[in-house]
């Protein structure tokens, strides 16, 4: 009888602890998501935004999945969560690398064009390009 | 617990809305597509939380499909751009 009682107490404790940890992890994940979004909104160049987005976002999703995982009732479900996170990580790594390459190429092109414009005499077409660039910086 | 999951899902939804601002404003196509990537990641989180809140296990499979499609959309974007179909 007492053993049964102790087993019950242990089970209750485990439920309480797992719920507490799950709330903690999910909250931390939400904080990381909010931080990533603020970074995407506030940083001023594409590469900076890439940096904010990839780190904070995937870490936030990792914490949310960790919290959700503690509520799973079978190992198959845990495996599915791990699969989702792994898939998101791999795809984010590949896509961020490709987009970072493109953003870097664009920045180099812009810098080259500006150098060329400094050397040449200003023309009417160069003025129109300069006005669009000022619009970009205002954003 | 259910209301907690839904509250966090709501917070993630707000971050998705804020990400849409970057999709609208983003000076270059890269910025817009990166913000779309952010939307994909947070939608996976939202779906996982809602699967717990509503006890609908099918939503987890939807999250898995979202994780797959985010990669496909980004890759297609870069490939099409590199092929020269899109202007700068």
Backbone of each chain as ProteinMPNN parsed JSONL, in Angstrom:
{"seq_chain_A": "XXXXXXXXXXXXXXXXXXXXXXXXXXXXXXXXXXXXXXXXXXXXXXXXXXXXXXXXXXXXXXXXXXXXXXXXXXXXXXXXXXXXXXXXXXXXXXXXXXXXXXXXXXXXXXXXXXXXXXXXXXXXXXXXXXXXXXXXXXX", "coords_chain_A": {"N_chain_A": [[0.836, -1.207, 0.0], [1.845, 1.282, 0.902], [3.939, 1.421, -0.882], [2.59, 1.672, -3.288], [1.439, 4.125, -2.85], [3.725, 5.774, -2.746], [4.588, 5.436, -5.369], [2.527, 6.676, -6.711], [2.846, 9.314, -5.815], [5.343, 9.857, -6.922], [4.709, 9.722, -9.644], [2.92, 11.856, -9.873], [4.643, 13.945, -9.249], [6.369, 13.807, -11.423], [4.679, 14.468, -13.522], [4.084, 17.107, -12.8], [6.624, 18.276, -12.825], [7.382, 17.915, -15.506], [5.452, 19.416, -16.807], [6.041, 21.953, -15.838], [8.666, 22.319, -16.841], [8.082, 22.203, -19.525], [6.452, 24.459, -19.929], [8.361, 26.384, -19.321], [10.348, 25.978, -21.34], [8.865, 26.442, -23.685], [8.132, 29.096, -23.318], [10.639, 30.357, -23.347], [11.332, 29.765, -25.968], [9.407, 31.31, -27.334], [10.288, 33.852, -26.632], [12.722, 33.921, -28.019], [11.774, 33.796, -30.632], [10.426, 36.263, -30.791], [12.612, 37.972, -30.465], [14.077, 37.382, -32.765], [12.32, 38.308, -34.746], [12.212, 41.038, -34.162], [14.855, 41.654, -34.745], [14.876, 41.157, -37.512], [13.224, 43.188, -38.336], [14.577, 45.527, -37.508], [17.352, 45.6, -38.145], [19.802, 46.858, -40.511], [20.993, 45.975, -42.919], [20.877, 43.435, -45.507], [22.406, 41.164, -44.952], [22.856, 41.376, -42.208], [20.245, 41.055, -41.312], [19.802, 38.462, -42.117], [21.507, 37.117, -40.393], [20.28, 37.68, -37.896], [17.843, 36.422, -38.235], [18.288, 33.634, -38.867], [19.683, 32.525, -36.662], [18.242, 33.206, -34.217], [15.655, 32.394, -34.804], [15.671, 29.598, -35.427], [16.682, 28.586, -33.072], [14.651, 29.358, -31.333], [12.519, 27.814, -32.339], [13.598, 25.341, -31.75], [13.536, 25.351, -28.927], [10.767, 25.525, -28.5], [9.981, 23.089, -29.608], [11.31, 21.363, -27.909], [9.941, 21.846, -25.523], [7.366, 21.017, -26.267], [7.86, 18.408, -26.778], [8.164, 17.245, -24.289], [5.613, 16.748, -23.53], [4.837, 14.651, -25.036], [3.357, 11.454, -25.695], [4.329, 9.105, -26.701], [7.156, 7.297, -28.072], [7.351, 7.381, -30.788], [6.199, 9.784, -31.43], [8.012, 11.573, -30.306], [10.139, 11.04, -31.991], [9.091, 12.027, -34.348], [8.948, 14.766, -33.767], [11.681, 15.316, -33.519], [12.426, 14.818, -36.121], [11.052, 16.853, -37.498], [12.352, 19.117, -36.47], [14.988, 18.644, -37.279], [14.679, 18.676, -40.044], [13.859, 21.33, -40.466], [16.162, 22.646, -39.591], [18.152, 21.762, -41.418], [17.097, 22.62, -43.875], [16.943, 25.37, -43.413], [19.637, 25.971, -43.134], [20.687, 25.404, -45.7], [19.139, 27.076, -47.423], [19.595, 29.609, -46.294], [22.314, 29.873, -46.719], [22.455, 29.968, -49.537], [20.923, 32.281, -50.065], [22.362, 34.159, -48.641], [24.688, 34.203, -50.156], [23.672, 35.347, -52.552], [22.827, 37.845, -51.576], [25.261, 38.9, -50.797], [26.607, 39.033, -53.267], [24.986, 40.945, -54.515], [25.501, 43.186, -52.907], [28.218, 43.561, -53.48], [28.052, 44.138, -56.219], [26.641, 46.564, -56.117], [28.52, 48.148, -54.767], [30.599, 48.137, -56.639], [29.341, 49.443, -58.769], [28.978, 51.946, -57.635], [31.614, 52.777, -57.309], [32.385, 52.918, -59.998], [30.74, 54.971, -60.807], [31.719, 57.124, -59.404], [34.094, 57.572, -60.701], [33.343, 58.152, -63.343], [31.782, 60.866, -65.236], [28.847, 62.403, -63.857], [25.67, 61.368, -65.073], [22.312, 61.652, -66.433], [20.981, 59.202, -66.134], [22.427, 57.997, -64.106], [21.727, 59.648, -62.009], [19.058, 58.932, -61.546], [19.365, 56.314, -60.617], [20.739, 56.855, -58.253], [18.775, 58.156, -56.78], [16.934, 56.08, -56.281], [18.5, 54.506, -54.672], [18.785, 56.076, -52.412], [16.219, 55.932, -51.483], [16.174, 53.241, -50.735], [17.927, 53.291, -48.538], [16.47, 54.722, -46.749], [14.594, 52.97, -45.857]], "CA_chain_A": [[0.0, 0.0, 0.0], [2.702, 2.474, 0.946], [4.698, 1.491, -2.145], [1.67, 2.221, -4.302], [1.31, 5.56, -2.548], [4.944, 6.454, -3.19], [4.611, 5.429, -6.835], [1.584, 7.716, -7.138], [3.481, 10.614, -5.563], [6.386, 10.052, -7.93], [4.069, 9.998, -10.928], [2.401, 13.231, -9.827], [5.773, 14.857, -9.331], [6.905, 13.828, -12.776], [3.757, 15.255, -14.348], [4.241, 18.522, -12.46], [7.932, 18.763, -13.29], [7.415, 17.968, -16.973], [4.656, 20.562, -17.242], [6.783, 23.171, -15.528], [9.753, 22.454, -17.803], [7.529, 22.461, -20.843], [6.079, 25.877, -19.957], [9.601, 27.163, -19.347], [11.002, 25.893, -22.65], [8.045, 27.083, -24.723], [8.225, 30.545, -23.133], [11.95, 30.79, -23.839], [11.25, 29.722, -27.423], [8.653, 32.471, -27.814], [11.153, 35.029, -26.495], [13.684, 33.916, -29.123], [11.048, 34.159, -31.855], [10.197, 37.715, -30.788], [13.901, 38.634, -30.684], [14.428, 37.24, -34.178], [11.484, 39.185, -35.553], [12.669, 42.413, -33.956], [16.084, 41.807, -35.517], [14.548, 41.242, -38.94], [12.632, 44.498, -38.612], [15.371, 46.695, -37.156], [18.693, 45.645, -38.711], [19.725, 47.715, -41.682], [21.425, 45.387, -44.188], [20.297, 42.114, -45.723], [23.208, 40.132, -44.286], [22.559, 41.461, -40.772], [18.932, 40.464, -41.076], [19.978, 37.013, -42.258], [22.131, 36.678, -39.147], [19.282, 37.716, -36.822], [16.744, 35.495, -38.497], [18.62, 32.211, -38.837], [20.045, 32.041, -35.325], [17.202, 33.324, -33.2], [14.453, 31.688, -35.202], [15.801, 28.151, -35.298], [16.822, 28.287, -31.644], [13.307, 29.466, -30.761], [11.747, 26.624, -32.712], [14.166, 24.224, -30.999], [13.02, 25.383, -27.556], [9.339, 25.184, -28.53], [9.851, 21.652, -29.851], [11.742, 20.683, -26.684], [8.843, 21.924, -24.573], [6.247, 20.208, -26.743], [8.3, 17.011, -26.717], [7.974, 16.719, -22.93], [4.208, 16.351, -23.387], [4.553, 13.546, -25.957], [3.005, 10.238, -24.97], [4.949, 7.905, -27.276], [8.482, 7.586, -28.634], [7.182, 7.71, -32.203], [5.923, 11.224, -31.49], [9.297, 12.253, -30.067], [10.921, 10.904, -33.229], [8.529, 12.945, -35.347], [9.394, 16.123, -33.428], [13.108, 15.43, -33.87], [12.475, 14.873, -37.584], [10.627, 18.194, -37.927], [13.387, 20.104, -36.166], [16.136, 18.396, -38.151], [14.339, 19.14, -41.396], [13.893, 22.8, -40.47], [17.555, 23.093, -39.473], [18.882, 21.509, -42.664], [16.587, 23.496, -44.943], [17.331, 26.75, -43.11], [21.066, 26.136, -43.407], [20.914, 25.436, -47.149], [18.516, 28.249, -48.036], [20.258, 30.819, -45.82], [23.608, 29.979, -47.388], [22.25, 30.424, -50.915], [20.46, 33.667, -50.082], [23.465, 34.995, -48.209], [25.533, 34.375, -51.336], [23.058, 36.312, -53.464], [22.844, 39.176, -50.957], [26.639, 39.39, -50.841], [26.873, 39.418, -54.659], [24.3, 42.208, -54.79], [26.229, 44.273, -52.249], [29.44, 43.805, -54.238], [27.668, 44.827, -57.456], [26.316, 47.954, -55.787], [29.76, 48.862, -54.455], [31.32, 48.332, -57.903], [28.653, 50.492, -59.539], [29.247, 53.255, -57.023], [32.991, 53.155, -57.654], [32.423, 53.313, -61.402], [30.061, 56.253, -60.959], [32.591, 58.176, -58.885], [35.132, 57.882, -61.687], [32.734, 58.77, -64.535], [31.011, 62.083, -65.016], [27.45, 62.045, -63.583], [24.701, 61.523, -66.156], [20.929, 61.667, -65.957], [20.581, 57.855, -65.698], [23.057, 57.755, -62.806], [20.942, 60.363, -60.992], [17.859, 58.168, -61.193], [19.793, 55.193, -59.776], [21.085, 57.381, -56.927], [17.562, 58.46, -56.026], [16.365, 54.831, -55.761], [19.331, 54.013, -53.572], [18.44, 56.821, -51.201], [14.972, 55.352, -50.987], [16.506, 51.997, -50.041], [18.538, 53.539, -47.237], [15.454, 55.242, -45.825], [13.799, 51.86, -45.321]], "C_chain_A": [[0.867, 1.253, 0.0], [3.52, 2.611, -0.325], [3.858, 2.096, -3.257], [1.543, 3.736, -4.137], [2.535, 6.342, -3.044], [5.016, 6.529, -4.707], [3.698, 6.526, -7.376], [2.196, 9.106, -6.981], [4.54, 10.903, -6.632], [5.784, 10.423, -9.273], [3.562, 11.435, -10.965], [3.532, 14.232, -9.969], [6.285, 14.96, -10.752], [5.997, 14.65, -13.702], [3.961, 16.737, -14.092], [5.543, 19.066, -13.029], [7.936, 18.895, -14.808], [6.58, 19.146, -17.481], [5.382, 21.874, -16.988], [7.891, 23.397, -16.558], [9.22, 22.81, -19.176], [7.082, 23.916, -20.973], [7.323, 26.744, -20.074], [10.209, 27.165, -20.749], [10.194, 26.621, -23.721], [8.104, 28.602, -24.585], [9.553, 31.07, -23.657], [11.956, 30.791, -25.364], [10.517, 30.921, -27.988], [9.495, 33.732, -27.723], [12.148, 35.083, -27.65], [13.009, 34.283, -30.437], [10.85, 35.673, -31.937], [11.496, 38.456, -31.065], [14.296, 38.554, -32.155], [13.623, 38.176, -35.054], [11.9, 40.636, -35.402], [13.958, 42.659, -34.737], [15.809, 41.96, -36.995], [13.978, 42.615, -39.272], [13.636, 45.626, -38.475], [16.736, 46.747, -37.821], [18.653, 46.265, -40.101], [20.264, 47.092, -42.96], [20.924, 43.946, -44.282], [21.081, 41.039, -44.985], [23.004, 40.166, -42.776], [21.228, 40.799, -40.443], [19.002, 38.946, -41.164], [20.53, 36.427, -40.968], [21.098, 36.618, -38.027], [18.278, 36.584, -36.999], [17.163, 34.052, -38.265], [18.926, 31.739, -37.424], [18.847, 32.027, -34.405], [16.009, 32.441, -33.532], [14.564, 30.19, -34.971], [16.002, 27.731, -33.853], [15.459, 28.357, -30.961], [12.474, 28.248, -31.08], [12.269, 25.409, -31.954], [13.626, 24.184, -29.578], [11.543, 25.007, -27.526], [9.172, 23.676, -28.706], [10.277, 20.863, -28.626], [10.62, 20.686, -25.647], [7.678, 21.041, -24.967], [6.571, 18.719, -26.605], [8.056, 16.403, -25.347], [6.536, 16.269, -22.706], [3.864, 15.163, -24.276], [4.273, 12.272, -25.168], [3.576, 8.976, -25.616], [6.287, 8.292, -27.894], [8.389, 7.923, -30.112], [6.953, 9.205, -32.378], [7.2, 12.022, -31.275], [10.146, 12.213, -31.329], [10.421, 11.867, -34.29], [8.961, 14.386, -35.069], [10.85, 16.329, -33.82], [13.257, 15.567, -35.386], [12.118, 16.266, -38.082], [11.749, 19.196, -37.677], [14.596, 19.915, -37.067], [15.893, 18.907, -39.557], [14.417, 20.66, -41.482], [15.331, 23.3, -40.416], [18.292, 22.937, -40.791], [18.414, 22.464, -43.753], [16.986, 24.939, -44.678], [18.801, 26.972, -43.433], [21.307, 26.283, -44.909], [20.39, 26.738, -47.752], [19.215, 29.532, -47.59], [21.605, 30.988, -46.495], [23.434, 30.526, -48.805], [21.851, 31.896, -50.955], [21.544, 34.606, -49.606], [24.435, 35.246, -49.349], [24.97, 35.438, -52.261], [23.115, 37.724, -52.88], [24.244, 39.765, -51.017], [26.997, 39.832, -52.252], [26.233, 40.763, -54.981], [25.043, 43.371, -54.171], [27.493, 44.606, -53.004], [29.139, 44.569, -55.52], [27.384, 46.293, -57.186], [27.583, 48.764, -55.526], [30.543, 49.135, -55.739], [30.689, 49.459, -58.718], [28.947, 51.865, -58.962], [30.655, 53.728, -57.341], [33.069, 53.659, -59.083], [31.805, 54.696, -61.578], [30.924, 57.397, -60.447], [33.624, 58.588, -59.932], [34.547, 58.595, -62.905], [32.085, 60.099, -64.171], [29.554, 61.691, -64.771], [26.548, 62.32, -64.778], [23.299, 61.464, -65.578], [20.522, 60.282, -65.459], [21.192, 57.545, -64.334], [22.292, 58.465, -61.704], [19.726, 59.563, -60.57], [18.233, 56.984, -60.319], [20.079, 55.687, -58.365], [19.829, 57.663, -56.123], [16.932, 57.179, -55.491], [17.193, 54.31, -54.604], [19.054, 54.773, -52.29], [17.147, 56.3, -50.609], [15.233, 54.064, -50.231], [17.058, 52.262, -48.65], [17.502, 54.033, -46.236], [14.675, 54.115, -45.172], [14.442, 51.259, -44.083]], "O_chain_A": [[0.657, 2.168, -0.796], [3.777, 3.716, -0.804], [4.329, 2.908, -4.054], [1.539, 4.504, -5.099], [2.416, 7.4, -3.661], [5.444, 7.536, -5.271], [4.024, 7.21, -8.346], [2.092, 9.956, -7.866], [4.631, 12.008, -7.168], [6.274, 11.32, -9.959], [3.744, 12.145, -11.955], [3.423, 15.224, -10.69], [6.598, 16.048, -11.236], [6.469, 15.415, -14.542], [4.007, 17.536, -15.027], [5.584, 20.142, -13.625], [8.441, 19.883, -15.341], [6.947, 19.797, -18.46], [5.346, 22.789, -17.811], [8.05, 24.499, -17.084], [9.814, 23.607, -19.903], [7.306, 24.542, -22.009], [7.344, 27.717, -20.828], [10.544, 28.222, -21.283], [10.753, 27.326, -24.56], [8.123, 29.321, -25.584], [9.597, 32.1, -24.33], [12.51, 31.697, -25.988], [10.935, 31.492, -28.996], [9.441, 34.585, -28.609], [12.4, 36.153, -28.204], [13.587, 34.991, -31.262], [11.066, 36.29, -32.981], [11.508, 39.443, -31.802], [14.788, 39.527, -32.728], [14.154, 38.772, -35.99], [11.942, 41.384, -36.379], [14.144, 43.728, -35.319], [16.425, 42.789, -37.665], [14.216, 43.146, -40.356], [13.576, 46.593, -39.235], [17.25, 47.842, -38.05], [17.633, 46.218, -40.789], [20.012, 47.644, -44.031], [20.591, 43.322, -43.274], [20.491, 40.102, -44.448], [22.981, 39.119, -42.129], [21.093, 40.088, -39.448], [18.354, 38.235, -40.395], [20.082, 35.377, -40.507], [21.034, 35.634, -37.291], [17.916, 35.89, -36.049], [16.482, 33.317, -37.551], [18.478, 30.664, -37.023], [18.47, 30.982, -33.874], [15.422, 31.817, -32.648], [13.667, 29.577, -34.392], [15.556, 26.659, -33.443], [15.141, 27.523, -30.113], [11.799, 27.703, -30.207], [11.49, 24.542, -31.558], [13.292, 23.113, -29.07], [11.104, 24.267, -26.645], [8.336, 23.054, -28.049], [9.696, 19.822, -28.321], [10.37, 19.681, -24.98], [7.068, 20.39, -24.118], [5.696, 17.89, -26.353], [7.778, 15.209, -25.23], [6.267, 15.491, -21.791], [2.72, 14.708, -24.276], [4.866, 12.035, -24.115], [3.329, 7.876, -25.122], [6.527, 9.46, -28.201], [9.225, 8.654, -30.643], [7.436, 9.818, -33.331], [7.45, 13.014, -31.959], [10.787, 13.197, -31.698], [11.206, 12.45, -35.038], [9.296, 15.135, -35.987], [11.218, 17.364, -34.376], [14.095, 16.324, -35.874], [12.779, 16.805, -38.97], [12.067, 20.017, -38.537], [15.167, 20.886, -37.565], [16.775, 19.494, -40.184], [14.964, 21.213, -42.437], [15.688, 24.257, -41.103], [18.976, 23.857, -41.238], [19.228, 23.049, -44.469], [17.331, 25.663, -45.611], [19.177, 28.027, -43.943], [22.037, 27.174, -45.342], [21.098, 27.419, -48.494], [19.413, 30.442, -48.395], [22.006, 32.108, -46.812], [24.161, 31.426, -49.228], [22.364, 32.667, -51.766], [21.651, 35.729, -50.099], [24.948, 36.354, -49.504], [25.695, 36.327, -52.707], [23.414, 38.683, -53.592], [24.416, 40.961, -51.254], [27.618, 40.879, -52.434], [26.842, 41.613, -55.631], [25.21, 44.417, -54.799], [27.83, 45.779, -53.168], [29.846, 45.51, -55.88], [27.83, 47.166, -57.931], [27.721, 49.898, -55.985], [31.087, 50.224, -55.918], [31.382, 50.308, -59.278], [29.14, 52.831, -59.7], [30.882, 54.908, -57.607], [33.712, 54.669, -59.37], [32.274, 55.496, -62.387], [30.877, 58.505, -60.981], [33.987, 59.758, -60.051], [35.156, 59.52, -63.443], [31.867, 60.419, -63.002], [29.059, 60.754, -65.396], [26.646, 63.368, -65.416], [23.119, 61.252, -64.379], [19.797, 60.177, -64.47], [20.553, 56.905, -63.498], [22.206, 57.959, -60.585], [19.391, 59.51, -59.387], [17.51, 56.667, -59.374], [19.713, 55.031, -57.389], [19.807, 57.437, -54.913], [16.44, 57.169, -54.362], [16.653, 53.737, -53.658], [19.08, 54.195, -51.203], [16.991, 56.232, -49.39], [14.6, 53.804, -49.207], [16.718, 51.563, -47.695], [17.625, 53.801, -45.034], [14.154, 54.272, -44.068], [13.904, 50.315, -43.505]]}, "seq_chain_B": "XXXXXXXXXXXXXXXXXXXXXXXXXXXXXXXXXXXXXXXXXXXXXXXXXXXXXXXXXXXXXXXXXXXXXXXXXXXXXXXXXXXXXXXX", "coords_chain_B": {"N_chain_B": [[-3.283, 24.373, -19.223], [-3.895, 24.248, -21.937], [-4.795, 26.822, -22.6], [-2.454, 28.173, -22.217], [-0.809, 27.146, -24.285], [-2.234, 28.154, -26.453], [-1.974, 30.862, -26.043], [0.772, 31.263, -26.419], [0.888, 30.496, -29.08], [-0.526, 32.578, -30.158], [1.216, 34.709, -29.664], [3.305, 33.969, -31.373], [1.947, 34.228, -33.74], [1.638, 36.986, -33.836], [4.326, 37.71, -34.189], [4.631, 36.693, -36.74], [2.986, 38.443, -38.163], [4.419, 40.823, -37.83], [6.645, 40.097, -39.258], [5.584, 40.158, -41.794], [5.562, 42.855, -42.308], [8.211, 43.334, -43.001], [8.278, 41.856, -45.335], [6.706, 43.464, -46.947], [8.138, 45.929, -46.977], [10.822, 45.342, -47.509], [13.855, 46.108, -49.104], [15.207, 44.65, -51.147], [14.785, 41.634, -53.165], [15.84, 39.516, -51.768], [15.497, 40.17, -49.066], [12.737, 40.079, -48.793], [12.234, 37.373, -49.318], [13.654, 36.172, -47.263], [12.189, 37.005, -45.057], [9.883, 35.612, -45.609], [10.845, 33.099, -45.137], [11.164, 33.225, -42.382], [8.473, 33.352, -41.686], [7.724, 30.776, -42.409], [9.132, 29.197, -40.521], [8.035, 30.087, -38.068], [5.412, 29.351, -38.472], [5.536, 26.59, -38.379], [6.11, 26.246, -35.647], [3.734, 27.314, -34.547], [1.831, 25.497, -35.514], [2.623, 23.137, -34.234], [2.123, 23.817, -31.564], [-0.634, 24.26, -31.638], [-1.482, 21.726, -32.31], [-1.108, 20.411, -29.907], [-2.817, 21.923, -28.269], [-5.401, 21.618, -29.338], [-5.493, 18.91, -29.49], [-5.134, 17.567, -31.918], [-3.682, 15.389, -33.862], [-3.092, 15.393, -36.517], [-2.249, 17.882, -37.246], [0.439, 17.932, -36.718], [1.574, 16.547, -38.814], [1.013, 18.351, -40.808], [2.725, 20.379, -40.015], [5.149, 19.134, -40.533], [5.057, 18.976, -43.332], [5.075, 21.706, -43.916], [7.653, 22.368, -43.062], [9.103, 21.025, -44.989], [8.268, 22.337, -47.352], [9.178, 24.927, -47.01], [11.916, 24.773, -47.506], [11.871, 24.028, -50.214], [10.674, 26.254, -51.438], [12.527, 28.321, -50.97], [14.811, 27.32, -52.3], [13.847, 27.135, -54.95], [13.408, 29.823, -55.473], [16.063, 30.91, -55.421], [17.244, 29.442, -57.488], [15.699, 30.151, -59.77], [16.231, 32.849, -59.841], [18.982, 32.86, -60.253], [18.998, 31.843, -62.804], [18.343, 34.009, -64.276], [15.809, 34.902, -64.839], [14.36, 36.623, -63.218], [14.462, 40.155, -62.686], [16.867, 42.433, -61.152]], "CA_chain_B": [[-2.199, 24.222, -20.183], [-4.36, 24.536, -23.296], [-4.818, 28.27, -22.839], [-1.051, 28.604, -22.34], [-0.363, 26.851, -25.646], [-2.878, 29.063, -27.408], [-1.407, 32.197, -25.856], [2.077, 31.299, -27.096], [0.62, 30.468, -30.523], [-0.93, 33.945, -30.523], [2.439, 35.53, -29.712], [4.017, 33.624, -32.61], [1.173, 34.812, -34.842], [1.984, 38.413, -33.898], [5.638, 37.834, -34.822], [4.437, 36.491, -38.178], [2.442, 39.69, -38.715], [5.511, 41.785, -37.903], [7.495, 39.678, -40.368], [4.95, 40.6, -43.044], [5.993, 44.241, -42.561], [9.474, 43.262, -43.732], [7.975, 41.396, -46.692], [6.202, 44.616, -47.692], [9.096, 47.021, -47.12], [12.167, 44.864, -47.843], [14.324, 46.77, -50.329], [15.562, 43.712, -52.22], [14.032, 40.381, -53.142], [16.402, 38.63, -50.741], [14.869, 40.484, -47.783], [11.359, 39.558, -48.786], [12.233, 35.907, -49.245], [14.106, 35.795, -45.922], [11.057, 37.183, -44.154], [8.987, 34.486, -45.854], [11.463, 31.969, -44.436], [10.787, 33.401, -40.971], [7.064, 32.974, -41.548], [7.649, 29.318, -42.456], [9.584, 28.61, -39.257], [7.08, 30.323, -36.973], [4.168, 28.606, -38.682], [5.77, 25.239, -37.853], [5.93, 26.32, -34.204], [2.307, 27.515, -34.249], [1.088, 24.263, -35.775], [2.927, 22.156, -33.192], [1.423, 24.217, -30.341], [-2.08, 24.051, -31.81], [-1.716, 20.289, -32.269], [-1.262, 20.062, -28.492], [-3.951, 22.612, -27.65], [-6.669, 21.042, -29.812], [-5.35, 17.447, -29.53], [-5.297, 17.127, -33.309], [-2.327, 14.955, -34.222], [-2.865, 15.618, -37.95], [-1.563, 19.161, -37.426], [1.896, 17.703, -36.697], [1.971, 16.201, -40.185], [0.996, 19.607, -41.555], [3.969, 21.077, -39.679], [6.227, 18.452, -41.26], [4.971, 19.399, -44.732], [5.512, 23.108, -43.962], [9.112, 22.381, -42.955], [9.612, 20.605, -46.302], [7.972, 23.31, -48.405], [10.005, 26.128, -46.819], [13.175, 24.544, -48.218], [11.63, 24.008, -51.655], [10.4, 27.612, -51.931], [13.772, 29.085, -50.996], [15.679, 26.806, -53.363], [13.288, 27.522, -56.249], [13.659, 31.259, -55.618], [17.456, 31.181, -55.777], [17.531, 28.859, -58.797], [15.065, 30.961, -60.806], [16.928, 34.113, -59.892], [20.284, 32.628, -60.878], [18.791, 31.596, -64.229], [18.212, 35.295, -64.942], [14.43, 35.216, -65.211], [13.95, 37.806, -62.471], [15.371, 41.307, -62.706], [17.432, 42.669, -59.825]], "C_chain_B": [[-2.637, 24.615, -21.589], [-4.341, 26.027, -23.59], [-3.397, 28.805, -22.949], [-0.535, 28.351, -23.751], [-0.944, 27.852, -26.641], [-2.331, 30.481, -27.268], [-0.066, 32.304, -26.578], [1.877, 31.277, -28.612], [0.223, 31.858, -31.008], [0.286, 34.856, -30.612], [3.199, 35.247, -31.005], [3.286, 34.194, -33.819], [1.481, 36.295, -34.992], [3.361, 38.601, -34.532], [5.536, 37.587, -36.322], [3.922, 37.762, -38.841], [3.54, 40.733, -38.86], [6.471, 41.408, -39.03], [6.921, 40.105, -41.707], [5.311, 42.044, -43.367], [7.29, 44.237, -43.356], [9.238, 42.757, -45.154], [7.499, 42.572, -47.536], [7.299, 45.611, -47.988], [10.396, 46.607, -47.765], [12.71, 45.442, -49.121], [14.609, 45.777, -51.454], [14.71, 42.446, -52.104], [14.535, 39.44, -52.066], [15.723, 38.877, -49.402], [13.468, 39.914, -47.698], [11.345, 38.055, -48.595], [12.71, 35.433, -47.874], [12.97, 35.935, -44.916], [10.047, 36.055, -44.35], [9.517, 33.227, -45.174], [11.119, 32.008, -42.949], [9.337, 32.974, -40.748], [6.927, 31.455, -41.549], [8.03, 28.699, -41.126], [8.563, 28.843, -38.155], [5.776, 29.584, -37.207], [4.334, 27.16, -38.239], [5.557, 25.23, -36.338], [4.466, 26.45, -33.821], [1.535, 26.215, -34.418], [1.35, 23.217, -34.689], [2.185, 22.499, -31.896], [-0.071, 23.965, -30.46], [-2.42, 22.567, -31.812], [-1.883, 19.822, -30.831], [-2.537, 20.666, -27.919], [-5.272, 21.965, -28.055], [-6.646, 19.527, -29.857], [-5.661, 16.898, -30.909], [-3.928, 16.695, -33.813], [-2.043, 15.187, -35.705], [-2.099, 16.915, -38.182], [-0.043, 18.995, -37.396], [2.389, 17.327, -38.088], [1.978, 17.446, -41.062], [2.286, 20.39, -41.289], [5.15, 20.464, -40.426], [6.245, 18.89, -42.722], [5.429, 20.844, -44.886], [7.029, 23.185, -43.923], [9.736, 21.983, -44.289], [9.458, 21.719, -47.323], [8.798, 24.581, -48.259], [11.317, 25.971, -47.579], [12.954, 24.635, -49.723], [11.436, 25.421, -52.189], [11.687, 28.425, -52.014], [14.692, 28.641, -52.118], [15.175, 27.237, -54.728], [13.555, 28.995, -56.511], [15.089, 31.525, -56.092], [17.776, 30.631, -57.167], [16.959, 29.716, -59.927], [15.791, 32.281, -60.964], [18.281, 33.951, -60.595], [20.141, 32.379, -62.371], [18.54, 32.894, -64.988], [16.805, 35.637, -65.364], [13.973, 36.493, -64.522], [14.954, 38.926, -62.678], [15.911, 41.517, -61.306], [16.391, 43.326, -58.928]], "O_chain_B": [[-1.879, 25.227, -22.341], [-3.934, 26.457, -24.669], [-3.146, 29.767, -23.675], [0.099, 29.219, -24.351], [-0.256, 28.331, -27.543], [-2.235, 31.215, -28.252], [0.208, 33.293, -27.258], [2.6, 31.95, -29.347], [0.579, 32.271, -32.112], [0.384, 35.68, -31.521], [3.681, 36.172, -31.659], [3.912, 34.595, -34.8], [1.577, 36.812, -36.105], [3.561, 39.527, -35.317], [6.269, 38.198, -37.099], [4.356, 38.123, -39.935], [3.607, 41.442, -39.864], [7.045, 42.281, -39.681], [7.664, 40.384, -42.648], [5.366, 42.431, -44.535], [7.459, 45.035, -44.278], [9.924, 43.184, -46.082], [7.847, 42.67, -48.713], [7.404, 46.099, -49.114], [11.019, 47.391, -48.481], [12.075, 45.284, -50.164], [14.276, 46.049, -52.608], [14.023, 42.216, -51.109], [13.766, 38.657, -51.509], [15.404, 37.933, -48.678], [13.063, 39.348, -46.683], [10.554, 37.521, -47.818], [12.235, 34.415, -47.37], [12.803, 35.094, -44.033], [9.429, 35.592, -43.391], [8.746, 32.395, -44.696], [10.824, 30.983, -42.334], [9.014, 32.322, -39.756], [6.127, 30.899, -40.798], [7.354, 27.791, -40.643], [8.248, 27.93, -37.392], [5.093, 29.223, -36.248], [3.372, 26.552, -37.767], [4.911, 24.33, -35.802], [3.999, 25.789, -32.893], [0.696, 25.865, -33.589], [0.44, 22.502, -34.27], [1.68, 21.611, -31.209], [-0.708, 23.513, -29.508], [-3.502, 22.175, -31.376], [-2.699, 18.943, -30.552], [-3.258, 20.006, -27.171], [-6.16, 21.783, -27.222], [-7.645, 18.904, -30.216], [-6.36, 15.894, -31.051], [-3.1, 17.539, -34.156], [-0.882, 15.182, -36.116], [-1.387, 17.052, -39.177], [0.684, 19.805, -37.972], [3.478, 17.727, -38.499], [2.826, 17.593, -41.943], [2.865, 20.983, -42.199], [6.039, 21.176, -40.892], [7.308, 19.145, -43.288], [6.094, 21.182, -45.865], [7.633, 23.968, -44.656], [10.768, 22.526, -44.683], [10.389, 22.019, -48.07], [9.092, 25.248, -49.251], [11.783, 26.913, -48.22], [13.752, 25.247, -50.433], [11.956, 25.766, -53.25], [11.921, 29.13, -52.995], [15.285, 29.47, -52.808], [15.961, 27.656, -55.578], [13.887, 29.381, -57.632], [15.303, 32.273, -57.047], [18.492, 31.27, -57.938], [17.639, 29.978, -60.919], [15.953, 32.78, -62.078], [18.675, 34.781, -61.415], [21.062, 32.672, -63.133], [18.525, 32.89, -66.219], [16.602, 36.557, -66.157], [13.303, 37.335, -65.12], [16.151, 38.679, -62.826], [15.468, 40.857, -60.366], [16.67, 43.61, -57.763]]}, "name": "protein", "num_of_chains": 2, "seq": "XXXXXXXXXXXXXXXXXXXXXXXXXXXXXXXXXXXXXXXXXXXXXXXXXXXXXXXXXXXXXXXXXXXXXXXXXXXXXXXXXXXXXXXXXXXXXXXXXXXXXXXXXXXXXXXXXXXXXXXXXXXXXXXXXXXXXXXXXXXXXXXXXXXXXXXXXXXXXXXXXXXXXXXXXXXXXXXXXXXXXXXXXXXXXXXXXXXXXXXXXXXXXXXXXXXXXXXXXXXXXXXXXXX"}
